[in-house]
Amino acid sequence: MNYKKLIPVMLCFFAMGFVDMVGIASNYVKEDLGLSDSMANILPSLVFLWFLIFSIPTSLLMNKIGRKNTVLLSLVLTLAAMIVPVFTLDFTMLLLSFSLLGIGNAIMQTSLNPLVDSVMKGGASASTLTFGQFIKSIASFLAPIIASWGATTNAFGFGWRAIYPIYLGVGILTTLLLFGTKIKDQSQTLSDSSVKAEERSVGAQFAGAFGLLSNPFILLCFLAIICHVGIDVGTSVTAPKILMERVGIGLNEAAIIGTIYFVAKAAGSFSGSFIMNYVKEWTFLLLSVLMMVVSAFGLVFGESAIVIYVSVALMGFGNGNPFSIVFARALQAVPDKKNEVSGLLIMGIFGGAIFPFLMGFASDAFGQIGAVAVMSLGIIYLLAFYFQGRKPSAA
């Protein structure tokens, strides 16, 4: 293992975590601009919509310019997204910023996981990817803390938007370190068959990537990623609203529950990277989903702050591992098409657009219990995914 190469790549996972600020940011934008839940939830939905559009083209782009250069492109777009809110809270410009963040993150998540495979020389196991998710979670759980601190102290004169210049600085550092790191890019070492594949039409390559959905196990994994991310984004957006609705506290105080979620998710990812050395990853997936089931009951019926906090923590811990387990299993299922599998599964992150969009309308109609009900559908699918995916014929 070459730590000089791995450290910049792990910092990229931290930059990948910038996308998780959309949950708390949408709550502050809702308060500042007086929006309804359905309108405010357009912002996180817009971020994740771009995964549907850019994930597969990114997998093709990696074959052209390499994995490292593709990650660098994603970092540049992410930096641009951090700049816009520093100057304005205009809703139209925020739509632009959230779009740039979504495009950059779609490109990054598609290319960064295979880049880990290049650095580890084929060792992109579930535990390694899970540790990357732990690094990502650090940026995720810091976002509500920084936003709340900025709002209460009017930090740098930006208020809650202080998070943007801070993450902008970290993003610049990450970009420079990765740029200066030499990585032998496997996607640029093409075999004769790969060269012929590159000569195919773009349409044929798209058809080949989408054709992977004809593999029943890949289809199951694709839908699992949709649900996993929908639950993730849905929790970060809805948890503060549940506290405000049932306990009657303000947004600055309620924002900290987002940190609880992401700290628990980081703990789940970090511990998972070690637990899976001793427990079968599929068994650990079941334990994780069962935690999320218990959490859903707490979020539906809980009326006290402590029950809501514990429920959100359970949701975070349980949701810290499904992504890496599903992703690693899918790569193992089709080892000769890792870039295409990566692009297809990362496209599933557009579940972060579907769930908040539906949850916004449900919460406007029925309160936050409606939003939790929508999110629970994703948990039910993950439970079904475990039982169906563990069958030998599925893999």
N, C-alpha and C positions, 0 to 999 in steps of 0.2 A: 504494500500500500504506500503510495507516494503522497505524504501529507501536504507537501508544498503545492501539489495540484489539487488535492481534495479540499483544502481550506477555502480557496476562492470559489469552488463549486458549491460548498456548503453556504457561503455568504450569498450565493445566488438564491438558495432556498430561503434565506432571510428576506431577500428582496421579493421573492415570490409571495411572501406573507403580507406584503403591502396591500394586496387585494382584499384582505380581511378587514381593512378599515372601513369598507363600504357599509357594514352593518351599523356601526356607531355613527358614521358620517351621515347616513340617511336619516337617523333619528334627530341629529342636530339640525340638518337642513329642513326637516319637517317642522321643527320648532321655530327656526329662524324665518321661514317663509310661510308658515301657517298652512301646510299641506295636509291632505287626508292621508290615511295609511296607503290607500291604493296608489295615490300620486307619488308619495315618498318612496314606495317600493319599486317604482319604475327605475330608480337609480341603481340599486343592486341588480335588478333584472337586466338592465342595459349592459352592465359590466359583463355578465356571464352569457349574454346573448351571443357575443362575439366568438365564444368557443365553438359554437355551431358552425360559424363561417370560416374561421381561420385555422382550426386544428389540423384538418387533413392537408390543406395547402402548405402548412408548415412542415408536415412530414415529408412532402415532396421537396420543399425548399432545403431541408437538411441534406438531401441527396445531392443538391447543387452546390451549396456553399459550405456545408459541414455543420456539425452540431454546435461547435464553439461559436462560430460567427452568427449562427441563428440565435443563440442565447444572447450574444452581444446586441443584436438588433432589438431583441425584446427589452433589454435594459434601457436602451435609448428611448424607446416608446414609453416605458414606465417613468423615466425621468421627466419627459414632456408632460405626462399626466400629473406629476407632483407640482409642476410649476404653475399651472392655470389657477387653482384655487387660492394661491398666495395673493393674487391680485383682485379676484372678484368672487362674489357669491351669486352672480347672475345665473338663473336656472339653466339657460341655454348653454352658457359656458361650462357649467357643472356637467351637463350632458356630454359635452366634448371631453372634459377631463375623465369622466367615468368611462367613456368609450375608449380613450387612449389606454387607460389602465386595463380595461378588459382585453383589448387587442394585444397589448404587451404581455399580459399574463397568459393569454391563450398560447402565444408563441413560446413563452418561457416554459410553461408546463409541458408542452409537447416536446420540446428539444432538451430540457434539462435532465429529465429522467434517463433518456438514452445517453446523454453526456456522462452521467455517472457510470454507466456501463463501460464507456471508453476509459475513464479514469481508473476504474476498478478492474479493467481487463477481463470483462465478462462476469465480474462478481456483483452485479447489480441485484443482490438478493433482497428479499422482503425486509430483512433487518436493516440493511444499508439504506434503502429507500425510506424506511420508517424513521431512521435517525435524521434523514433530511427533512421529513415532515415535522420532527421535533424542532429543528432549527427554524423552520417556517413558522411554527407556532409561537416562537419567541416574539417575532414581529407582530403576530396576531394579537397576543395578549397584552403587548405594550400599547397598542393603538388606543383602546379605551382609557387607559391610565393617562396617556399623553393628552388625549382630547379633553378629558375631565380636568386635568391639571391646567391646560391652556384656557379652558372656559372659566375656571374659578380665579385664575391669576392674570388673565388677559396677557398671557406670555407672548413676548415679542410684539405685542399689539395686534396679534392675529386671533386671540381667543382660542376656541377649540381647533381652529385651522393651523395651529402651531405644529401639528403633526406633519404637515406637508413639507415645510422647509427642513425639519429634522430628518425625515425619511429621504428627502432629496439629497442631503449630504451623504447619508449612508449608501444610497444608490450610486452616487458618483464614485465613491471609494470602491464599491464592488465592481463597477464597470472597469475601472483602471486596473484592479488586481487581476481580473479575468483576462483582460486584453494582454497583460504582460506575462501570462502563464502559457507555456508551451504544452499542448495536449495533442497526442497522436489521435486523430479523428478517424474512427473506424468507418464512418459513413463516406469518407473520401477515398477509402481503399476499396474500390469496386472490382468485383469479379467480372468476367466476361458476360455472365448472365445478367449481372446488375447493370452493366453498360447498355445491354440490349433493352433492359427495362426502362432505362433513362430515355431511350430513343422513342419510346411509345408516346402516343398523344397524351396530353394532360387529361382528356376525358377518359381514356382507357385506364390511367393511373387512379383517377377518382373512382371509377367503377371497381377497380381491384381492391381499393381500400374499403369501400362500402360493401364489397362482396364478402369481406370477412364476417359480416353480420349473418351470413348463411351458416356459419359455424355456430351451433347452438350454445356452446359454452361462451364464446366471445359475445354473443348477443346478451346472455345472462349478465356477463361482466359489464357490458355497456350500460344496461339498465340499472345495475347496482351502483355504478359511478354517478348516474343521474340522481338517484335517491340519496346517496351519501352526501353529495355536495348540496342538494336541496335542503337536507336536514341541517347541514353545517351553516349555510347562509341564513336559512330560516330561523335557526336558534339565535344567532348573533343579532338579527334584526328584531326578533320578537321578544326575547328575554327582558330587555329593559322596559318594554311596553307592558309586559305582564306584571312586573313589580309596580310600575306607575298606576296601573289599573286596579290592582288588588290591595296594595299596601299604601298607596297614596303618597309616594315620594316623588321628588323632582328628578329631571333627567340627569343632572350632574352626579347625583348620588346613585341613580339607577344604572348609569353607564358602567359602573364597576362590575356589574354582573357579567358583562362581556369579557372582562379580564378573568373572572372565575371560570367561564366556559373555556377560554383558550389556554389558561394555565392547566386545567384538568385535561384538555386535549393534548397539551404538550407532555404532561405526565403520562398519559396513556401511550403516546407515541414513543417516549423515551423508555418507559418500562417494557413496552411491547418489543422493542428492538433486542432486549435481553431475554424476555420470557419466551419468545419464539425460538430461542436456542434450546429450550427444554420442553416446550409444549408445542404440539402440532399447530401450525398456523390456522388450520381450518377449525380446530377446537377453540382456539383463541378468538376466532371470528364470532363463533356462537356466544361465547361469554361476553364479548363486546356488545353484540346486538341485544342480548338479554338485559344488560345495563340500560340500554336506550329504551327498552320497553318499560322498565321500572320508572325511568325518568319521565316518559310520556304520561304515565298515570299521575305522577307528582305535579306535572305542569297543568294537567286538566283539573285536578281536584284540590291542589294545594292553595291555601288561603294566607298562610303566614310566610314571612320573608325567609325563614330558615328552611322551610320545605321547598320553596322555589329555588333558593341557592343550592341546596343539596341536589335537587332534580337537574338543574343546569350543569352542575359539576359531573353528575353521572352521565349526562348526555355527552359532555365533552370528552370524558375518559373513554367512554364506549366508542365514540366516533373518531378516535385518534388513530385507529388501525385499519379499518376496512379498506381505505384507499390503497395503501401499500400492499395489502394482502391480495386484493383483487387484481391490482396492476401487475404484480409479480407473477401471479398465476396465469394471467392472460399472455404475458411475454413468454412464459414457459410453454404454453399451449401451441404457439405459432412462432418458434424461435427464428425462422428464416425471414420473418416479416416484422421485425421489432419496430422499425420506424413507422410502418403503416398501422400496427396495433396501437402504438403510442398515440398517433394522431387520432385514431378512431375513439379510443377511450377518453382522451382529453377532451374530445368533442362532447363527451357526456357531461362535462362540467357545466354545460348550458342548463343542467338541472337547477343551477343557482339562479337562472332567469325564470324558470317555470314555477318553482315553488314559492318564492316571495311574491310573484305576480298574483298567483291564486290566493295566497295567504292574506294579501292586502285586501282583496275583495271580501274574503271570508271574515276577516276581523272587522271591517266596516259594517258587515251585516250582523255578526253574532258576537263581537268582542274578540279578545285574544284567544278564547277557547276555540273559536273557529279556525284561527291560524294554526293552533296546535293540532287540531283534527286533520288538517291538510298534511302537516308535517308527519303525522303518525302513519299515513299511508306509505310513506317511504320506509319507515321502520318495519312495517309489516312485510314489505317486499324484501328487505334485507334478510329477514327471518326466513322467508320462503326461499330466497337465494341460497342460503346455507344448506337447506335440506335438498334442494334440487342440484346445486353445484357440487355437493360432496359425492354424488353418484359417480361411479367409474366411467359410465358412458358419457357424462357431461363434459369431462375434461379430455 
